[in-house]
Amino acid sequence: GYFGPDAYSIKKMMDKYYPQANETEKIDNYIDGLPDNIYESVKASKPKTLDETIELANDLMDQKLCTYAERHTNNKIKADDSFRNNHGHQ
């Protein structure tokens, strides 16, 4: 999965940097730091707790990383095939 900070570490950080914040404020502060495409998805789902928010963000990051890795692999296969087709039978 996504190798970012675990939920416990994130919650401890939020408590340290936003000691007076309520759950909603902590959620807002957390998602404000997410990449735009992840931010929009998390915001739209309206999570109720910081745990739920972190889990959702991590799941979305996993999906993005898997999609990126899959795309990268497919492009490499296409490049290798193209190289073989252009240089293998001359």
Summary of the structure (lengths in Angstrom):
residues: 90
radius of gyration: 19.7
end to end distance: 44.2
largest distance: 71.8
contacts: 205
relative contact order: 0.12
helix: 77%
strand: 0%
